[in-house]
Structures are given as C-alpha cells and as structure tokens.
Amino acid sequence: MKKIIAAILVMITLFGADKVAAQFRYGPMVGIDITNLTFKQDLFTVDQSVGYSAGLATELMFPGIGFGIDAGFFYAQRGATMHLGEKKIWASQGYGNTRSYLHYIQIPIHLRFKYTNLNGLEDYVAPYVFGGPEFLILAAHNKVPALSYAGGDIGLAAGIGVELFRRWQVSASYTWGMSFALKTVLLDNFSARNRSWDVRVAYMF
C-alpha cells in the first residue's frame, strides 16, 4: 500500500498541480452479487446464492493521469446454501440444505485507473479498471447452530467498469475472501471463505 501511495504522489508531481487537481464525486449505488463459501475440504456440496448490496460510492480522481481512488460504505448480503445433510454428523441432528445469510457493512478502498484520453468520446463512455482491499464488518446473520461466525472479513477485489455520460457507472468485480467468514462447530478448523461476483450501478454527482 505504501508503494502505491508513493507512485501516485510521484505521478502528481510529474504532471504538475494544475493538471491533477483532485475531483471528488459521490453517489448512490445498488448491485447484486453471486456468492459462494469455499471450505478447506469438500465434505459436502455448497451452492452459490444470490444477494444484493446498496450504499454510498465515492470517487477521487486526478485529471490528466487517469488514476484515482474509489471507496464506499455499503450494506452487502452474502452467504450460500450448504448441503449439511450429506454427512451423518449433521444429518443426525436434523440438518438438510441450510442457507446461510451473512449481512455485512462493506468498506472497499480501491486504486482506480480510468481511460479518458478519447478525443471527446469520454463525455459519453469511459472504461476503467480497479482493485484493492475490502473490509467487511458482520452486522447480522441467520441462526444456524451448526455454524459459528467471524466478526468480519477482509477481501481482495479486482474489477472492470464503464462510465456513461460522466454520471452512470456500471462495474463488475470478483472478490477473494482472505480470512474465514464462518466455521463449523463440531469439526475443528473446518472453515470457509467468501468468494463473490458483484455487478453494481452507481450514479455520481
């Protein structure tokens, strides 16, 4: 992270302060996600589940160099369907197919590059890429006594997007959970991490 910040500062110096006056924007965001829980071992089947997200997106861009930072404050629903009944250890307790709902407060902080040197076409369409860490705080979850939950999660995201008419932003990204999101109560050290595809739409003021 220190190297990234240093590189941004160097580029700002090279291009001159008059060209890189930061432009800050913000706006509402809504999206859907497809999430899976990846366990350390394949003891039972896990099905992907669809969730949703909503919140406030922000963007700080440096004109002339195309680089910037985007961040946000979102509500995000994650989770997956676990076929616990496939194993006797859980089937004997009456478990079958169990849907886990994880409700997070999500705070992404991404480095962004937006291509705007398009001879005026950027007023209508401007592609961009982004990536960086995401911090998730567990706000709530449904009650599944067979599982215990971590208080939060740290992810690493990478994605692409397009800005339309300098206002609408449509993006798609994939997030790798870097820490465990939940684990089973009966088996020691049997934990799962979030893996999520996200498609989001934001309107920037």
N, C-alpha and C positions, 0 to 999 in steps of 0.2 A: 504493500500500500504506500509506503514511503517513497519507493521508486516511481510509482505512478504520479504521485503529487509533485515530485521533483521534475518529472518530464513535462507536466502541464505548465509548471512555472517557467521552465526553460522556453517552451513554445510561446508563452505570453511575452516574454522578454524579446524574443526574436522578431515577433511580428509588430511589436510596438503597442503601447497602451491605447492609442487612438483607434486601433483596428480590433482590439479584443475587449472592449467594454462589455462586461458580462450582461447578458439578457436573462432575466428571471421570469419564468411563467409558471402558472399553476392551473389546475382544473380538475373536475370530477372524472373518475374512472370507474368502469364496470367491466366485468370479464367472467369467463368460465374457465374451469380447469378440469383436467383429467388426471387423477392421482392414483398412484399405486404405493403399496407398502412393501418394501423389499426386505425380507427377513434374511438372517445369516444362513439359514438352511431351508430347503424346500420340504418342509414337513407337511404342509397342506396347501391347497390351492388358494390363491389370492386374486380376486377380480378387481380391475380398475373401477373407479367410481367417479361420477361427475359432480363437481362442486361449483362454487361461484365466489366472486370477490367484488368488492366495491370500496371506494375510498377517495383520497385526495392524492393526485400525482403532481410532482413539481419537476422543473427542468431549469438548469443553469447552463447556458451555452455561451461560448466565446466566439463571436463572429470573426471570420477571416481564417480561422484554423479548423473549424468544424468539430472541435472537441468540447465536451461539457460533462456535466454530472446530472443524473436524474435520481430522484428519491421519491418516497411516498409514505403514506400512512394508510394501510388498507385493513379491512376485515377479509379474511380468507377462510373458506371451509375446505378442509382436506379430508382424507380418510379412504377406506377401501372395504370391500366385503371379503371376509375370511371364512373359509370352509373348515371351521374348527371340528365339526362333526366327523371329519375324515380320520381323525385319530381318537383312539379309545380313551386317552387320558382326558379329553374334553367331552367326547360323546357320552361317557358315563355320567357326566354332570348335566346332561341335557342340552348341550350346545349343538347347533347345526350350522347354518350360514349366518354369520354375525357381521353386521355393518358397523364399522367404527366411524364415528363423526368426530373430527378434530376441528375446533374453532380457534383460529389464530388472529392475533394482531400482527400484521406483517409490515416490516420496515425495510424496504430494499434501498441499497445505495450502489448505484451502477456508474461506471465510466461509459460515456456515450460518444459515438462519432456519427455526425450527420453530414451527408454529402450534399452541399448546397451550391457548388460551382457548376450550375447547369444552364447558364446563359438565360436566366429568367424563368426557366421551367420549374425552378424550386418554389416559385409562388403557387404552384399547383400540386407538385409532387416532389418529395424529398426523402430518399431512403436513408435509413440509419441502422446501426448495429449497437449493441450494448452488452455489458456483462459486469458481474461483480457479486458481492455478498448480499445475502438477505437474512434478516434477523426476525424470528417468529416467536411470539410470546403466546403460550397456550392460555386462552381465555376461558374455554369450557370444553367439555366432551360428554358424550353419552355414557351411561353407566354400563360397563361390561366387566363384571367381577374377575373374569379370567385375565384381564389386562391391567397393567399399571402404566402410567403416562409420565413422560418427562415434562418439565415445566416450560420448555420451549425447544426451539430447533434453530440450527444455523444451516443455511443453504448456499449454494453457489449457482448462479444463473447465467445463461447466455441466450441472446435472442436477436431477432431482426424486426424491423418495423418500417412503416412508411408514414410520412406526414402529408396530409392532403389539405390544400388551400390554407396552409400555415396555421390551421386550427385543430383539425382532427388528426389523431394519431392512432394507428392500428398496429398492434405488435403481437408477436408470437415468441414464446420463450420456453426453455426447459430448465428445470431446477433440480440439482442433485442435493439431497439432504446429506449433510456432513456429520450430523450427530443423530443418535437414536431418538425416535419420536415416541415409541412405546415398546413394551416388552411383556412377555407372558409371566404370570405369577408362579406357575408350577414348575417351569423349566428355567434353570439358572442361565443367565447370559444369552437368552434367546430373544433378540430384539430386532426391530425393524426401523428402516429409514424411509422418509418420504421421497418419492420421485414424482414430479409433476410437470405436465404440459399446461401452459397458460396462453389464452388468447384474450387480449384486452383492448378496449377502446377508450380513449380519453379525449376530452375537449379542452384545449388550452386557451386561457385568457392572456 
